[in-house]
């Protein structure tokens, strides 16, 4: 995340909160959010411009850094911002939540594009950083993560201690949860990574370079014990009064928001026991959204259904306005078993790195997992892990410290049976 990116997303989410309660404030905040987003893109691309919405848009559009559809969205936000200022000067002119709907749609379009763009830039920067780290036999490059399920393993398995005993310096690089992790290990940009087991095996079968260079060391657990699938709905939306059985019998018209290039999308296919074409035949459409979008999805469209990580799930459980229309436990046994097997994660290593280490895959895996599972009997280490996860994992910005700790403890228990149920 860049210096300005966090502020841009905070302004976006702040604007959404005003969309219903105070449309005039929404319009002014939306304009500020758009300006902040464009400023961040200009900073990332080292483009000089006056820090005004008009100047930023003109310069970035001229350089081809903002696509025409997004330019149109920003112009819409700009025009509505001007309209809001005019309305404030004429106190008898009221603006309703319906009046601002086009601006709300435009702002969300801008935020979705920005999320994808900034994520791609951040990933490119991290990957470039990998190439700058000398690939010596004394350095081990491990894929880092802010996902609680993965970060718990990275902190609890004792990678640093294990490698230091072998005179290796550990370098951790944070990269998104995607198939690129496996390919980076095959190219030895990374030496070690944790990733979804099913996707790893799919790449081993499909790509010769992966098959030649990537070695699965062993399974490291199941996300949420294999019960990590859910379909979130707003109680005030279209699906608010529907049961899981009714929805499965007739899901026509459903719009499901999910990061499409992820195992979350695979879980949707498993839940419906079909493929993408089958979803279309059922009348279900997929909205490809970036990972950072949370409950604000429902500000744009109360009828949307959302699939995300465990952070979004637990954030929704603290809000009576949302419920799980569908989850793993509501599905037929065969679908549950498919989802459980798809929830397994595996530790992978580069073959040349293993040779440098002079270690057997099974021995490395056994040593790491023994230290991780010892957490169950070492209360001080377990509490230290909880504290570190609360500090370093990713959470919704609105979540409280107590809520973050509750989420961490819940994920640790459900995924690894560490600690106690909460």
C-alpha positions, 0 to 999 in steps of 0.5 A: 500500500502506498502512502496515499492509498490508505487515505484514499480508501478511507475517504471512499468508505467514509463517502459510502457511509454518508450516501443514505444519511447525508447525500450532500456530505456524500457528494463533497466526500466523493469528490475528495476521494476521487481527487485522492485516488488520482493523486495516488496514481500520479505519485505511483507513476511519478507524474507531475501535476497540480493537486486538483481534480481537474489538473490530475485528471487532465494529465493522467488521461493524456498519458493514458494512465486512466482509461476512458471509462474511468475518466467518465466516472471521475467527470460524473463525480466532479459534476455531482460535486459541483452540483452539491456545492450549488445546492448548499448555497441554495439551502431550500434545494434538497438532495435525496439519496436517489439523486446521488445514485449516478455519483455513487455508481461512478465512485464505486467504479473508480474505487474498483479500478483503483483497487485493481491498479494499485494492487497490480502496481504493489505486486510488481514492486514487490516482485521487482524487490525479489529480483534485487535480493541476491539469490545466494545459498545463504538467503531464503526468500519466503512469501509473506502474507497478511491473511490470518490463516497463512500468517499464523503458520509463518509466525508459529512454525519457526521458519527463522529459527530453523533456517538460522541453524542452517546459516540462512538469512530469512527474507520475507516478501509480502505478495498477494494470494494467487497462482503467481506464488507458485510460479515465483517459486518455480523461477526461484524468485521465492524459495518457500511459499504456502498456497492452496493445495488444489491450485498447486497440483493444478499448476503442477499438472499444467505447466512443465516449468512448475512441475520441474522446479516446485516440490510440495513439502506437505500439507499445513492445515485446512482454512477454517477446518474446511468450513471456510465457504460462505455467501453473505447477504444484506437483510434489507436486500432481495435475499433477506427473507430467503432460506438456503434451500430456497436459494439453492432451488432458484438462484436466478438473478443472483449477483455474487461479488468475489475476487475471481482469480482466487480459490474463493471463486472455486468454492462458489463453483463447488457449492453449486456443483457446476462450472462457470457456464453452469452458473450462467445457465442458472442465471447467476452472474459474477462480479469480479471485485478486488480483495479490499472491498468489504461491507461497502459493497452493499452500499452500492447494491443491497441485493448483491451477495458477497464472498470474501475472506474470514475478516469480512465474514467476522466483520459481518457477524458483528452487524445485525444487517447481514447474514450468511445466506449460504455456508458450508454446513448448509450444503449437501455432504458431497459438496461439503467434502469437496469444499473441505478438500479444496480448503487445504494449504500446502508448503512448497519449495524450490527444488534447487533451494532444497538441494542447497539446504541438503534437506529432505522435504519430509524432514523439513515439513515435520520439523516446522509442523511440530513446532507449530502444533507445540503452540497448543501446549505452550500458552505464552507462545500462543498468546504471543502469536495472537498478539503478533497476528492482531498487530500484523494481519489484515482487518477491516479498518472499522474493526475494534482491537477487541474485535480483531483479537476475537477474529484471530482466536476464532480463526486459530481455533477453527483452522488449527484447533489452537486455543479455545472456541469463541 
